[in-house]
Amino acid sequence: MNKKILLSVLFVLSLLPMNFSQFGEYKGVQEISGMINLETPIGIIGLVVFFIGVWIKTKDKLLRRTLCYTGMLCIVASEIWNFFAWNTTKPFVFNLKDCFTHVFPMYYIGLASSIVMIILYALIDKKMSD
C-alpha cells in the first residue's frame, strides 16, 4: 500500500508544472496553461491508465507495469503533441520555429518532470515489492 501511495503522490507532483503558463507568445498577453496537456484525449487516457495501473488489484505485475508506463508515456506524448500543435489551425502543419519561440520555460520543466517520473517509477518499482 505504501508503494501505491508513494507512486500516486509522485505522479501528482510531476503534474504540478502544468498549473503554470506553458504556451503563448507573451507573458500577460497570450498565455495558455499546461493543463491543456491533461485536457487532450491522450492526456486524460494517460491519467486514467496510470492510476488504474497503480491501484488495480491483481497479481500480474507485468500488467500493472505496462499500464503505469503506458499512462506516463501518454502524458509525455500529450506534452510533445501540444508543443507542436497548440497554436496551429491546420492539423499536421507545424512551424518548428514558432513551436520553440511560443513556449515558456515552464513547459520544459513540466516535460522534464514527466520524464523524471518515468525514471523514478522504474527505480521505485525495482526497489519496492508489493
A tleap script that builds the chain and sets N, CA, C and O, in Angstrom:
source leaprc.protein.ff14SB
mol = sequence {
  NMET ASN LYS LYS ILE LEU LEU SER VAL LEU
  PHE VAL LEU SER LEU LEU PRO MET ASN PHE
  SER GLN PHE GLY GLU TYR LYS GLY VAL GLN
  GLU ILE SER GLY MET ILE ASN LEU GLU THR
  PRO ILE GLY ILE ILE GLY LEU VAL VAL PHE
  PHE ILE GLY VAL TRP ILE LYS THR LYS ASP
  LYS LEU LEU ARG ARG THR LEU CYS TYR THR
  GLY MET LEU CYS ILE VAL ALA SER GLU ILE
  TRP ASN PHE PHE ALA TRP ASN THR THR LYS
  PRO PHE VAL PHE ASN LEU LYS ASP CYS PHE
  THR HIE VAL PHE PRO MET TYR TYR ILE GLY
  LEU ALA SER SER ILE VAL MET ILE ILE LEU
  TYR ALA LEU ILE ASP LYS LYS MET SER CASP
}
set mol.1.N position { 0.818 -1.198 0.000 }
set mol.1.CA position { 0.000 0.000 0.000 }
set mol.1.C position { 0.862 1.262 0.000 }
set mol.1.O position { 0.507 2.254 -0.638 }
set mol.2.N position { 1.984 1.231 0.707 }
set mol.2.CA position { 2.864 2.400 0.740 }
set mol.2.C position { 3.402 2.737 -0.637 }
set mol.2.O position { 3.542 3.909 -0.986 }
set mol.3.N position { 3.702 1.711 -1.419 }
set mol.3.CA position { 4.213 1.921 -2.768 }
set mol.3.C position { 3.167 2.613 -3.632 }
set mol.3.O position { 3.496 3.502 -4.418 }
set mol.4.N position { 1.929 2.213 -3.493 }
set mol.4.CA position { 0.846 2.798 -4.284 }
set mol.4.C position { 0.653 4.272 -3.943 }
set mol.4.O position { 0.478 5.104 -4.833 }
set mol.5.N position { 0.686 4.583 -2.675 }
set mol.5.CA position { 0.524 5.971 -2.240 }
set mol.5.C position { 1.717 6.805 -2.709 }
set mol.5.O position { 1.540 7.917 -3.206 }
set mol.6.N position { 2.927 6.271 -2.552 }
set mol.6.CA position { 4.134 6.983 -2.977 }
set mol.6.C position { 4.090 7.268 -4.479 }
set mol.6.O position { 4.373 8.387 -4.907 }
set mol.7.N position { 3.738 6.264 -5.276 }
set mol.7.CA position { 3.678 6.462 -6.721 }
set mol.7.C position { 2.598 7.474 -7.107 }
set mol.7.O position { 2.804 8.294 -8.002 }
set mol.8.N position { 1.472 7.417 -6.446 }
set mol.8.CA position { 0.388 8.364 -6.740 }
set mol.8.C position { 0.798 9.792 -6.400 }
set mol.8.O position { 0.543 10.714 -7.174 }
set mol.9.N position { 1.425 9.973 -5.255 }
set mol.9.CA position { 1.861 11.312 -4.832 }
set mol.9.C position { 2.941 11.844 -5.781 }
set mol.9.O position { 2.893 13.004 -6.188 }
set mol.10.N position { 3.902 11.004 -6.128 }
set mol.10.CA position { 4.953 11.444 -7.049 }
set mol.10.C position { 4.384 11.795 -8.421 }
set mol.10.O position { 4.833 12.751 -9.054 }
set mol.11.N position { 3.404 11.028 -8.881 }
set mol.11.CA position { 2.789 11.302 -10.175 }
set mol.11.C position { 2.068 12.650 -10.150 }
set mol.11.O position { 2.192 13.447 -11.080 }
set mol.12.N position { 1.321 12.895 -9.088 }
set mol.12.CA position { 0.618 14.178 -8.968 }
set mol.12.C position { 1.627 15.320 -8.871 }
set mol.12.O position { 1.418 16.377 -9.466 }
set mol.13.N position { 2.704 15.124 -8.139 }
set mol.13.CA position { 3.745 16.157 -8.050 }
set mol.13.C position { 4.392 16.422 -9.409 }
set mol.13.O position { 4.748 17.559 -9.719 }
set mol.14.N position { 4.542 15.378 -10.213 }
set mol.14.CA position { 5.142 15.570 -11.538 }
set mol.14.C position { 4.226 16.366 -12.462 }
set mol.14.O position { 4.679 16.905 -13.471 }
set mol.15.N position { 2.952 16.441 -12.125 }
set mol.15.CA position { 1.992 17.188 -12.929 }
set mol.15.C position { 1.843 18.649 -12.483 }
set mol.15.O position { 1.175 19.429 -13.161 }
set mol.16.N position { 2.444 19.024 -11.373 }
set mol.16.CA position { 2.315 20.393 -10.858 }
set mol.16.C position { 2.749 21.484 -11.843 }
set mol.16.O position { 2.100 22.528 -11.888 }
set mol.17.N position { 3.804 21.297 -12.626 }
set mol.17.CA position { 4.172 22.356 -13.568 }
set mol.17.C position { 3.074 22.677 -14.594 }
set mol.17.O position { 3.107 23.731 -15.228 }
set mol.18.N position { 2.131 21.796 -14.750 }
set mol.18.CA position { 1.043 22.048 -15.704 }
set mol.18.C position { 0.075 23.114 -15.206 }
set mol.18.O position { -0.758 23.597 -15.973 }
set mol.19.N position { 0.172 23.479 -13.960 }
set mol.19.CA position { -0.678 24.546 -13.425 }
set mol.19.C position { -0.201 25.930 -13.842 }
set mol.19.O position { -0.908 26.915 -13.631 }
set mol.20.N position { 0.967 26.017 -14.421 }
set mol.20.CA position { 1.541 27.292 -14.815 }
set mol.20.C position { 1.418 27.491 -16.318 }
set mol.20.O position { 1.118 26.554 -17.057 }
set mol.21.N position { 1.653 28.714 -16.759 }
set mol.21.CA position { 1.606 29.021 -18.189 }
set mol.21.C position { 2.778 28.334 -18.888 }
set mol.21.O position { 3.935 28.503 -18.502 }
set mol.22.N position { 2.459 27.565 -19.912 }
set mol.22.CA position { 3.499 26.864 -20.652 }
set mol.22.C position { 3.569 27.302 -22.109 }
set mol.22.O position { 4.622 27.214 -22.741 }
set mol.23.N position { 2.452 27.771 -22.636 }
set mol.23.CA position { 2.403 28.126 -24.046 }
set mol.23.C position { 1.913 29.556 -24.195 }
set mol.23.O position { 1.152 30.047 -23.361 }
set mol.24.N position { 2.344 30.222 -25.250 }
set mol.24.CA position { 1.883 31.571 -25.540 }
set mol.24.C position { 2.959 32.382 -26.226 }
set mol.24.O position { 4.096 31.938 -26.389 }
set mol.25.N position { 2.574 33.580 -26.624 }
set mol.25.CA position { 3.548 34.442 -27.280 }
set mol.25.C position { 4.199 35.383 -26.289 }
set mol.25.O position { 5.421 35.529 -26.284 }
set mol.26.N position { 3.403 36.023 -25.450 }
set mol.26.CA position { 3.929 36.994 -24.498 }
set mol.26.C position { 3.260 36.773 -23.148 }
set mol.26.O position { 2.056 36.529 -23.066 }
set mol.27.N position { 4.056 36.862 -22.104 }
set mol.27.CA position { 3.507 36.757 -20.751 }
set mol.27.C position { 2.522 37.883 -20.515 }
set mol.27.O position { 2.823 39.042 -20.797 }
set mol.28.N position { 1.364 37.558 -20.007 }
set mol.28.CA position { 0.362 38.552 -19.710 }
set mol.28.C position { -0.525 38.909 -20.884 }
set mol.28.O position { -1.563 39.545 -20.696 }
set mol.29.N position { -0.150 38.523 -22.077 }
set mol.29.CA position { -0.946 38.840 -23.259 }
set mol.29.C position { -1.642 37.587 -23.768 }
set mol.29.O position { -2.867 37.544 -23.882 }
set mol.30.N position { -0.860 36.588 -24.067 }
set mol.30.CA position { -1.409 35.321 -24.520 }
set mol.30.C position { -0.687 34.214 -23.777 }
set mol.30.O position { 0.465 33.896 -24.070 }
set mol.31.N position { -1.367 33.644 -22.828 }
set mol.31.CA position { -0.796 32.559 -22.036 }
set mol.31.C position { -1.778 31.402 -22.012 }
set mol.31.O position { -2.987 31.596 -21.881 }
set mol.32.N position { -1.243 30.201 -22.141 }
set mol.32.CA position { -2.083 29.013 -22.054 }
set mol.32.C position { -1.459 28.101 -21.013 }
set mol.32.O position { -0.265 27.801 -21.052 }
set mol.33.N position { -2.281 27.676 -20.099 }
set mol.33.CA position { -1.837 26.819 -19.011 }
set mol.33.C position { -1.425 25.454 -19.543 }
set mol.33.O position { -1.916 24.996 -20.575 }
set mol.34.N position { -0.526 24.825 -18.830 }
set mol.34.CA position { -0.110 23.477 -19.181 }
set mol.34.C position { -1.200 22.443 -18.965 }
set mol.34.O position { -1.045 21.283 -19.349 }
set mol.35.N position { -2.302 22.856 -18.352 }
set mol.35.CA position { -3.426 21.928 -18.167 }
set mol.35.C position { -3.986 21.446 -19.496 }
set mol.35.O position { -4.690 20.438 -19.552 }
set mol.36.N position { -3.673 22.170 -20.567 }
set mol.36.CA position { -4.093 21.736 -21.897 }
set mol.36.C position { -3.552 20.336 -22.194 }
set mol.36.O position { -4.157 19.579 -22.952 }
set mol.37.N position { -2.409 20.000 -21.591 }
set mol.37.CA position { -1.829 18.672 -21.788 }
set mol.37.C position { -2.702 17.573 -21.198 }
set mol.37.O position { -2.738 16.453 -21.707 }
set mol.38.N position { -3.397 17.901 -20.131 }
set mol.38.CA position { -4.252 16.902 -19.480 }
set mol.38.C position { -5.671 16.918 -20.028 }
set mol.38.O position { -6.456 16.016 -19.737 }
set mol.39.N position { -6.007 17.925 -20.812 }
set mol.39.CA position { -7.356 18.037 -21.354 }
set mol.39.C position { -7.496 17.381 -22.715 }
set mol.39.O position { -8.609 17.245 -23.222 }
set mol.40.N position { -6.392 16.975 -23.311 }
set mol.40.CA position { -6.472 16.258 -24.576 }
set mol.40.C position { -6.859 14.812 -24.303 }
set mol.40.O position { -6.637 14.318 -23.198 }
set mol.41.N position { -7.428 14.130 -25.274 }
set mol.41.CA position { -7.815 12.730 -25.040 }
set mol.41.C position { -6.657 11.854 -24.580 }
set mol.41.O position { -6.835 11.013 -23.698 }
set mol.42.N position { -5.483 12.035 -25.157 }
set mol.42.CA position { -4.359 11.195 -24.748 }
set mol.42.C position { -3.906 11.526 -23.330 }
set mol.42.O position { -3.447 10.639 -22.611 }
set mol.43.N position { -4.026 12.777 -22.918 }
set mol.43.CA position { -3.690 13.155 -21.548 }
set mol.43.C position { -4.659 12.558 -20.544 }
set mol.43.O position { -4.248 12.070 -19.491 }
set mol.44.N position { -5.938 12.594 -20.867 }
set mol.44.CA position { -6.957 12.001 -19.989 }
set mol.44.C position { -6.742 10.501 -19.885 }
set mol.44.O position { -6.795 9.930 -18.796 }
set mol.45.N position { -6.500 9.869 -21.020 }
set mol.45.CA position { -6.247 8.423 -21.022 }
set mol.45.C position { -5.011 8.108 -20.185 }
set mol.45.O position { -5.003 7.135 -19.432 }
set mol.46.N position { -3.970 8.926 -20.313 }
set mol.46.CA position { -2.757 8.715 -19.539 }
set mol.46.C position { -3.003 8.765 -18.040 }
set mol.46.O position { -2.496 7.926 -17.295 }
set mol.47.N position { -3.778 9.745 -17.597 }
set mol.47.CA position { -4.107 9.842 -16.167 }
set mol.47.C position { -4.849 8.608 -15.682 }
set mol.47.O position { -4.491 8.002 -14.672 }
set mol.48.N position { -5.881 8.251 -16.417 }
set mol.48.CA position { -6.724 7.123 -16.005 }
set mol.48.C position { -5.934 5.816 -16.011 }
set mol.48.O position { -6.002 5.040 -15.058 }
set mol.49.N position { -5.194 5.581 -17.074 }
set mol.49.CA position { -4.451 4.322 -17.201 }
set mol.49.C position { -3.374 4.220 -16.121 }
set mol.49.O position { -3.160 3.141 -15.568 }
set mol.50.N position { -2.694 5.327 -15.812 }
set mol.50.CA position { -1.672 5.273 -14.768 }
set mol.50.C position { -2.295 4.884 -13.428 }
set mol.50.O position { -1.800 3.985 -12.748 }
set mol.51.N position { -3.380 5.560 -13.052 }
set mol.51.CA position { -3.976 5.265 -11.749 }
set mol.51.C position { -4.599 3.873 -11.707 }
set mol.51.O position { -4.607 3.237 -10.654 }
set mol.52.N position { -5.112 3.398 -12.813 }
set mol.52.CA position { -5.590 2.006 -12.854 }
set mol.52.C position { -4.404 1.062 -12.636 }
set mol.52.O position { -4.509 0.096 -11.882 }
set mol.53.N position { -3.279 1.344 -13.297 }
set mol.53.CA position { -2.093 0.510 -13.146 }
set mol.53.C position { -1.569 0.484 -11.723 }
set mol.53.O position { -1.083 -0.547 -11.256 }
set mol.54.N position { -1.663 1.601 -11.037 }
set mol.54.CA position { -1.162 1.654 -9.658 }
set mol.54.C position { -2.135 0.970 -8.695 }
set mol.54.O position { -1.710 0.222 -7.815 }
set mol.55.N position { -3.417 1.218 -8.854 }
set mol.55.CA position { -4.388 0.791 -7.856 }
set mol.55.C position { -5.135 -0.498 -8.188 }
set mol.55.O position { -5.935 -0.956 -7.372 }
set mol.56.N position { -4.905 -1.095 -9.346 }
set mol.56.CA position { -5.596 -2.337 -9.703 }
set mol.56.C position { -5.175 -3.458 -8.758 }
set mol.56.O position { -4.014 -3.557 -8.361 }
set mol.57.N position { -6.125 -4.279 -8.417 }
set mol.57.CA position { -5.837 -5.405 -7.533 }
set mol.57.C position { -5.672 -6.657 -8.390 }
set mol.57.O position { -6.642 -7.323 -8.753 }
set mol.58.N position { -4.424 -6.950 -8.695 }
set mol.58.CA position { -4.100 -8.136 -9.471 }
set mol.58.C position { -2.698 -8.590 -9.115 }
set mol.58.O position { -1.866 -7.792 -8.683 }
set mol.59.N position { -2.451 -9.839 -9.294 }
set mol.59.CA position { -1.115 -10.376 -9.023 }
set mol.59.C position { -0.196 -10.252 -10.229 }
set mol.59.O position { 1.003 -10.514 -10.133 }
set mol.60.N position { -0.756 -9.855 -11.358 }
set mol.60.CA position { 0.008 -9.748 -12.595 }
set mol.60.C position { 0.820 -8.454 -12.599 }
set mol.60.O position { 0.307 -7.389 -12.945 }
set mol.61.N position { 2.090 -8.556 -12.213 }
set mol.61.CA position { 2.955 -7.374 -12.141 }
set mol.61.C position { 3.215 -6.783 -13.519 }
set mol.61.O position { 3.353 -5.567 -13.658 }
set mol.62.N position { 3.282 -7.626 -14.530 }
set mol.62.CA position { 3.532 -7.129 -15.886 }
set mol.62.C position { 2.391 -6.237 -16.364 }
set mol.62.O position { 2.627 -5.216 -17.010 }
set mol.63.N position { 1.172 -6.614 -16.053 }
set mol.63.CA position { 0.012 -5.794 -16.429 }
set mol.63.C position { 0.072 -4.436 -15.743 }
set mol.63.O position { -0.139 -3.402 -16.376 }
set mol.64.N position { 0.360 -4.445 -14.446 }
set mol.64.CA position { 0.438 -3.182 -13.699 }
set mol.64.C position { 1.547 -2.286 -14.240 }
set mol.64.O position { 1.339 -1.090 -14.441 }
set mol.65.N position { 2.715 -2.858 -14.474 }
set mol.65.CA position { 3.831 -2.069 -15.017 }
set mol.65.C position { 3.483 -1.506 -16.392 }
set mol.65.O position { 3.746 -0.340 -16.685 }
set mol.66.N position { 2.894 -2.347 -17.219 }
set mol.66.CA position { 2.530 -1.908 -18.570 }
set mol.66.C position { 1.541 -0.749 -18.517 }
set mol.66.O position { 1.688 0.229 -19.250 }
set mol.67.N position { 0.542 -0.857 -17.658 }
set mol.67.CA position { -0.440 0.224 -17.533 }
set mol.67.C position { 0.212 1.510 -17.022 }
set mol.67.O position { -0.065 2.594 -17.534 }
set mol.68.N position { 1.069 1.390 -16.024 }
set mol.68.CA position { 1.723 2.582 -15.471 }
set mol.68.C position { 2.628 3.249 -16.500 }
set mol.68.O position { 2.571 4.464 -16.684 }
set mol.69.N position { 3.454 2.464 -17.163 }
set mol.69.CA position { 4.332 3.042 -18.186 }
set mol.69.C position { 3.528 3.643 -19.332 }
set mol.69.O position { 3.873 4.705 -19.850 }
set mol.70.N position { 2.459 2.965 -19.723 }
set mol.70.CA position { 1.611 3.496 -20.792 }
set mol.70.C position { 1.008 4.834 -20.382 }
set mol.70.O position { 0.987 5.774 -21.176 }
set mol.71.N position { 0.524 4.926 -19.161 }
set mol.71.CA position { -0.047 6.179 -18.667 }
set mol.71.C position { 0.962 7.312 -18.650 }
set mol.71.O position { 0.657 8.426 -19.076 }
set mol.72.N position { 2.155 7.035 -18.164 }
set mol.72.CA position { 3.180 8.076 -18.096 }
set mol.72.C position { 3.638 8.488 -19.497 }
set mol.72.O position { 3.869 9.670 -19.753 }
set mol.73.N position { 3.767 7.526 -20.392 }
set mol.73.CA position { 4.167 7.847 -21.762 }
set mol.73.C position { 3.075 8.621 -22.493 }
set mol.73.O position { 3.374 9.442 -23.360 }
set mol.74.N position { 1.819 8.369 -22.153 }
set mol.74.CA position { 0.723 9.155 -22.747 }
set mol.74.C position { 0.816 10.620 -22.321 }
set mol.74.O position { 0.564 11.519 -23.124 }
set mol.75.N position { 1.172 10.858 -21.078 }
set mol.75.CA position { 1.331 12.243 -20.609 }
set mol.75.C position { 2.461 12.928 -21.373 }
set mol.75.O position { 2.307 14.063 -21.823 }
set mol.76.N position { 3.593 12.245 -21.520 }
set mol.76.CA position { 4.719 12.814 -22.267 }
set mol.76.C position { 4.314 13.051 -23.727 }
set mol.76.O position { 4.643 14.088 -24.304 }
set mol.77.N position { 3.609 12.100 -24.313 }
set mol.77.CA position { 3.159 12.253 -25.703 }
set mol.77.C position { 2.217 13.444 -25.844 }
set mol.77.O position { 2.279 14.179 -26.829 }
set mol.78.N position { 1.351 13.631 -24.862 }
set mol.78.CA position { 0.434 14.771 -24.892 }
set mol.78.C position { 1.206 16.087 -24.814 }
set mol.78.O position { 0.871 17.046 -25.509 }
set mol.79.N position { 2.226 16.135 -23.979 }
set mol.79.CA position { 3.036 17.344 -23.869 }
set mol.79.C position { 3.763 17.638 -25.178 }
set mol.79.O position { 3.805 18.785 -25.623 }
set mol.80.N position { 4.326 16.620 -25.785 }
set mol.80.CA position { 5.038 16.816 -27.050 }
set mol.80.C position { 4.067 17.203 -28.159 }
set mol.80.O position { 4.369 18.077 -28.971 }
set mol.81.N position { 2.904 16.560 -28.196 }
set mol.81.CA position { 1.908 16.909 -29.217 }
set mol.81.C position { 1.491 18.377 -29.083 }
set mol.81.O position { 1.426 19.101 -30.076 }
set mol.82.N position { 1.211 18.809 -27.863 }
set mol.82.CA position { 0.795 20.196 -27.660 }
set mol.82.C position { 1.919 21.182 -27.958 }
set mol.82.O position { 1.653 22.318 -28.352 }
set mol.83.N position { 3.156 20.770 -27.778 }
set mol.83.CA position { 4.287 21.609 -28.155 }
set mol.83.C position { 4.195 21.976 -29.632 }
set mol.83.O position { 4.442 23.119 -30.016 }
set mol.84.N position { 3.841 21.002 -30.445 }
set mol.84.CA position { 3.752 21.238 -31.881 }
set mol.84.C position { 2.411 21.827 -32.312 }
set mol.84.O position { 2.361 22.609 -33.261 }
set mol.85.N position { 1.342 21.471 -31.640 }
set mol.85.CA position { 0.009 21.737 -32.193 }
set mol.85.C position { -0.835 22.767 -31.466 }
set mol.85.O position { -1.932 23.071 -31.935 }
set mol.86.N position { -0.391 23.317 -30.355 }
set mol.86.CA position { -1.295 24.184 -29.584 }
set mol.86.C position { -1.701 25.434 -30.350 }
set mol.86.O position { -2.801 25.945 -30.138 }
set mol.87.N position { -0.859 25.936 -31.224 }
set mol.87.CA position { -1.170 27.205 -31.892 }
set mol.87.C position { -1.442 27.046 -33.389 }
set mol.87.O position { -1.407 28.032 -34.125 }
set mol.88.N position { -1.708 25.844 -33.842 }
set mol.88.CA position { -1.981 25.648 -35.269 }
set mol.88.C position { -3.475 25.524 -35.503 }
set mol.88.O position { -4.217 25.036 -34.651 }
set mol.89.N position { -3.895 25.967 -36.655 }
set mol.89.CA position { -5.298 25.813 -37.034 }
set mol.89.C position { -5.465 24.696 -38.052 }
set mol.89.O position { -6.567 24.184 -38.252 }
set mol.90.N position { -4.364 24.324 -38.694 }
set mol.90.CA position { -4.404 23.245 -39.677 }
set mol.90.C position { -3.750 22.012 -39.063 }
set mol.90.O position { -2.627 22.095 -38.564 }
set mol.91.N position { -4.423 20.891 -39.093 }
set mol.91.CA position { -3.815 19.692 -38.497 }
set mol.91.C position { -2.561 19.261 -39.264 }
set mol.91.O position { -2.521 19.301 -40.493 }
set mol.92.N position { -1.560 18.856 -38.523 }
set mol.92.CA position { -0.306 18.332 -39.046 }
set mol.92.C position { 0.490 19.343 -39.879 }
set mol.92.O position { 1.296 18.948 -40.721 }
set mol.93.N position { 0.272 20.635 -39.651 }
set mol.93.CA position { 1.075 21.682 -40.285 }
set mol.93.C position { 1.769 22.437 -39.153 }
set mol.93.O position { 1.140 23.213 -38.434 }
set mol.94.N position { 3.060 22.201 -39.007 }
set mol.94.CA position { 3.801 22.775 -37.902 }
set mol.94.C position { 4.880 23.712 -38.419 }
set mol.94.O position { 5.520 23.440 -39.435 }
set mol.95.N position { 5.072 24.803 -37.720 }
set mol.95.CA position { 6.189 25.692 -37.970 }
set mol.95.C position { 7.126 25.518 -36.780 }
set mol.95.O position { 6.854 26.017 -35.689 }
set mol.96.N position { 8.220 24.814 -36.995 }
set mol.96.CA position { 9.110 24.456 -35.899 }
set mol.96.C position { 9.658 25.675 -35.167 }
set mol.96.O position { 9.833 25.637 -33.949 }
set mol.97.N position { 9.928 26.745 -35.889 }
set mol.97.CA position { 10.422 27.966 -35.245 }
set mol.97.C position { 9.384 28.504 -34.266 }
set mol.97.O position { 9.725 28.877 -33.143 }
set mol.98.N position { 8.124 28.544 -34.683 }
set mol.98.CA position { 7.055 29.003 -33.791 }
set mol.98.C position { 6.908 28.095 -32.584 }
set mol.98.O position { 6.625 28.563 -31.481 }
set mol.99.N position { 7.100 26.805 -32.787 }
set mol.99.CA position { 6.977 25.860 -31.672 }
set mol.99.C position { 7.969 26.202 -30.565 }
set mol.99.O position { 7.616 26.185 -29.386 }
set mol.100.N position { 9.188 26.508 -30.934 }
set mol.100.CA position { 10.206 26.807 -29.924 }
set mol.100.C position { 10.079 28.215 -29.358 }
set mol.100.O position { 10.416 28.442 -28.197 }
set mol.101.N position { 9.601 29.160 -30.156 }
set mol.101.CA position { 9.522 30.531 -29.658 }
set mol.101.C position { 8.238 30.798 -28.878 }
set mol.101.O position { 8.152 31.805 -28.175 }
set mol.102.N position { 7.246 29.930 -28.983 }
set mol.102.CA position { 5.969 30.165 -28.313 }
set mol.102.C position { 5.723 29.236 -27.128 }
set mol.102.O position { 4.580 28.903 -26.813 }
set mol.103.N position { 6.790 28.830 -26.487 }
set mol.103.CA position { 6.653 28.089 -25.230 }
set mol.103.C position { 7.444 28.821 -24.163 }
set mol.103.O position { 8.453 29.467 -24.441 }
set mol.104.N position { 6.968 28.705 -22.955 }
set mol.104.CA position { 7.637 29.317 -21.825 }
set mol.104.C position { 8.516 28.266 -21.135 }
set mol.104.O position { 8.313 27.070 -21.342 }
set mol.105.N position { 9.474 28.686 -20.333 }
set mol.105.CA position { 10.367 27.735 -19.672 }
set mol.105.C position { 9.633 26.674 -18.839 }
set mol.105.O position { 10.141 25.566 -18.663 }
set mol.106.N position { 8.467 27.000 -18.337 }
set mol.106.CA position { 7.738 26.025 -17.520 }
set mol.106.C position { 7.346 24.792 -18.340 }
set mol.106.O position { 7.143 23.718 -17.775 }
set mol.107.N position { 7.240 24.934 -19.651 }
set mol.107.CA position { 6.951 23.764 -20.497 }
set mol.107.C position { 8.084 22.749 -20.368 }
set mol.107.O position { 7.845 21.556 -20.185 }
set mol.108.N position { 9.306 23.234 -20.464 }
set mol.108.CA position { 10.457 22.335 -20.390 }
set mol.108.C position { 10.585 21.716 -19.002 }
set mol.108.O position { 10.983 20.559 -18.870 }
set mol.109.N position { 10.253 22.474 -17.983 }
set mol.109.CA position { 10.270 21.943 -16.616 }
set mol.109.C position { 9.207 20.857 -16.479 }
set mol.109.O position { 9.455 19.816 -15.870 }
set mol.110.N position { 8.029 21.096 -17.040 }
set mol.110.CA position { 6.963 20.099 -16.987 }
set mol.110.C position { 7.319 18.834 -17.740 }
set mol.110.O position { 7.064 17.731 -17.257 }
set mol.111.N position { 7.901 18.981 -18.911 }
set mol.111.CA position { 8.315 17.816 -19.691 }
set mol.111.C position { 9.395 17.043 -18.950 }
set mol.111.O position { 9.368 15.813 -18.903 }
set mol.112.N position { 10.345 17.769 -18.372 }
set mol.112.CA position { 11.408 17.113 -17.604 }
set mol.112.C position { 10.849 16.384 -16.390 }
set mol.112.O position { 11.295 15.282 -16.073 }
set mol.113.N position { 9.878 16.984 -15.709 }
set mol.113.CA position { 9.315 16.324 -14.526 }
set mol.113.C position { 8.553 15.062 -14.919 }
set mol.113.O position { 8.534 14.090 -14.163 }
set mol.114.N position { 7.930 15.066 -16.084 }
set mol.114.CA position { 7.239 13.861 -16.547 }
set mol.114.C position { 8.227 12.750 -16.889 }
set mol.114.O position { 7.970 11.576 -16.624 }
set mol.115.N position { 9.342 13.124 -17.470 }
set mol.115.CA position { 10.367 12.125 -17.800 }
set mol.115.C position { 11.044 11.613 -16.529 }
set mol.115.O position { 11.337 10.423 -16.416 }
set mol.116.N position { 11.289 12.502 -15.582 }
set mol.116.CA position { 11.868 12.088 -14.297 }
set mol.116.C position { 10.914 11.137 -13.573 }
set mol.116.O position { 11.362 10.211 -12.898 }
set mol.117.N position { 9.618 11.353 -13.706 }
set mol.117.CA position { 8.642 10.459 -13.089 }
set mol.117.C position { 8.772 9.045 -13.644 }
set mol.117.O position { 8.649 8.079 -12.891 }
set mol.118.N position { 9.012 8.907 -14.920 }
set mol.118.CA position { 9.196 7.583 -15.510 }
set mol.118.C position { 10.427 6.904 -14.901 }
set mol.118.O position { 10.395 5.713 -14.593 }
set mol.119.N position { 11.493 7.658 -14.733 }
set mol.119.CA position { 12.716 7.111 -14.137 }
set mol.119.C position { 12.480 6.738 -12.680 }
set mol.119.O position { 12.893 5.668 -12.234 }
set mol.120.N position { 11.809 7.629 -11.932 }
set mol.120.CA position { 11.507 7.329 -10.522 }
set mol.120.C position { 10.629 6.098 -10.396 }
set mol.120.O position { 10.832 5.276 -9.502 }
set mol.121.N position { 9.655 5.965 -11.286 }
set mol.121.CA position { 8.793 4.778 -11.251 }
set mol.121.C position { 9.633 3.515 -11.423 }
set mol.121.O position { 9.451 2.536 -10.700 }
set mol.122.N position { 10.547 3.546 -12.377 }
set mol.122.CA position { 11.389 2.368 -12.613 }
set mol.122.C position { 12.226 2.040 -11.380 }
set mol.122.O position { 12.362 0.873 -11.011 }
set mol.123.N position { 12.786 3.068 -10.743 }
set mol.123.CA position { 13.605 2.835 -9.542 }
set mol.123.C position { 12.772 2.321 -8.378 }
set mol.123.O position { 13.168 1.380 -7.691 }
set mol.124.N position { 11.623 2.938 -8.159 }
set mol.124.CA position { 10.758 2.520 -7.047 }
set mol.124.C position { 10.220 1.127 -7.285 }
set mol.124.O position { 10.165 0.318 -6.359 }
set mol.125.N position { 9.827 0.836 -8.497 }
set mol.125.CA position { 9.305 -0.488 -8.819 }
set mol.125.C position { 10.353 -1.561 -8.623 }
set mol.125.O position { 10.040 -2.677 -8.210 }
set mol.126.N position { 11.604 -1.222 -8.919 }
set mol.126.CA position { 12.693 -2.182 -8.770 }
set mol.126.C position { 13.022 -2.434 -7.307 }
set mol.126.O position { 13.312 -3.564 -6.917 }
set mol.127.N position { 12.978 -1.366 -6.489 }
set mol.127.CA position { 13.399 -1.481 -5.088 }
set mol.127.C position { 12.298 -1.966 -4.147 }
set mol.127.O position { 12.571 -2.674 -3.177 }
set mol.128.N position { 11.061 -1.585 -4.434 }
set mol.128.CA position { 9.962 -1.929 -3.530 }
set mol.128.C position { 9.117 -3.043 -4.142 }
set mol.128.O position { 8.774 -3.001 -5.324 }
set mol.129.N position { 8.797 -4.010 -3.345 }
set mol.129.CA position { 7.900 -5.066 -3.825 }
set mol.129.C position { 6.554 -4.918 -3.132 }
set mol.129.O position { 6.457 -4.383 -2.028 }
set mol.130.N position { 5.526 -5.402 -3.805 }
set mol.130.CA position { 4.158 -5.274 -3.236 }
set mol.130.C position { 3.982 -6.143 -2.024 }
set mol.130.O position { 2.906 -6.159 -1.427 }
savepdb mol mol.pdb
quit
